[in-house]
């Protein structure tokens, strides 16, 4: 019988402190952490690095499915690592945000990212931060 991996989701509006709660819980429990909102920005940055247009759904789907991203809890939040490079600040730029908004509007890309997000569910458990996570 397959053992289920526990997941705690923290849902709420922007600025409500979801990230702080997630970071503290992940540190206390020793669990993995996922910032579901940031994952769209990470995909946007990856698409820029790989020179994929924000509307090119066919190219974005495999990029999303195999996105090499890690969320590493730190004292001040989570450090975000894309393809071995720390990108925490880079994903917060206006350019990346604009691309992320366009990408988020593509249903098949959202589906691929959802599958990628589910891959973060690993032992001993996952703390997931984001709107509409519950």
N, C-alpha and C positions, 0 to 999 in steps of 0.2 A: 504494500500500500504506500502510495506517494505521500510524503509529509508536506503539509502546506507551510509556506513561508509567510509569517505575519507581515502585514502592511498597516501602517498608520498614516492616514491622509489628513492633512491640515488644509482646510478650505476657508476661503474668506476673501474680502476685497483687498485691493492694493493698499499697502501701507498699514495693514492690520497687525503686523508682527509675525506673519506665518513663517518667514525665514528664520527669525530668531528662535521661535519655538522648535522648528525642525532641527536647527543646528544643535540646540541644547539637548533635545531628545536623542538625536543621533550620537552625540558624544557620550551621553549618560548610558545609553544602551549598547553602544558599539555597533550600531546598524548602519547600513548604506543610506545615502541621502539622494533625493531627486528633486530638482527644481523644474517642474513641468513647464513653467512659463519661459524659463531661460533656454529650454531645449529648442524652442522655435528660433530664438536668436542665434543659438549655436549652429543650427542647420543653415540659417541665413549666412552666417560668417563662412561656413564651410562651402556654401554655394558660390560665394564671392571668391574664395581662395581657388576653387576649382573652375571658375569662370562659367558657371551655369546660370542661365537667366532665371529670374524669379518665377516666370510663368511656364518654364520647361518641366512640366509635371513628370514626363517620362524619365528625365535625367535625375530629378530630385528624389523620386521614390527609392531607387537603390542607394542613393547617398544617405537618405533618412534611415533606411533599413540597417545600414552598416556604419552608422555614425559612431566614430571613435571618440567618445566623450566620457569624462569622469567628473563627478561632483565630490570634492574633498572637503570635509568639514574643517573649519579653522576657527580661531577665536572670534573673528569678526563676521562670520557667515560661511559661505562655501566658496572654495577656489574652484574655478571651472577650467578644465583641461581639455582641449580639442587637439586630437592627433599629436599628443605629446607637448603641446604648447599651452601655457597658461593664458587664457583669454578672458578672464573675468571682466576686465575693464573694456576690452575691445567689443564685446557683445552689447555693450550699453550705448554705443554711438548711435547717432541719428540715422546714419546710412544703414546700419545693420537692422535697426528697428523698423525702418521702412520696408526693407526686403522681407523681414520676418512677418510683417502684416500681410504682405502679398502672398507669401508661402502659406500662411495660416488659413487663407481663403480657399486653398486647393484640397478638396475632400480626400482624394487618394493619398496625398502627401500627409494629411492629418492622420489617416488610417495607418500609414507606414510608421509615422512617429509614435503613435499609440502602441504599436507592437514593439518598437524600440524601447519605449518607456517601461513596458512590462518586463523587459529583459533585465531591468535594474533590480527586480525582485529576487534577491539572493539571501542565503543564510547569513547571519542569523535573522535578519528582517530588514524592512525598508521603511523609511520616513519620506513621504511624498508631499511636496509643497506645491500648491497651485490652486487657482480658481477651478471650480467644477470637478474636483478630484474625487469627491465622495460618491 
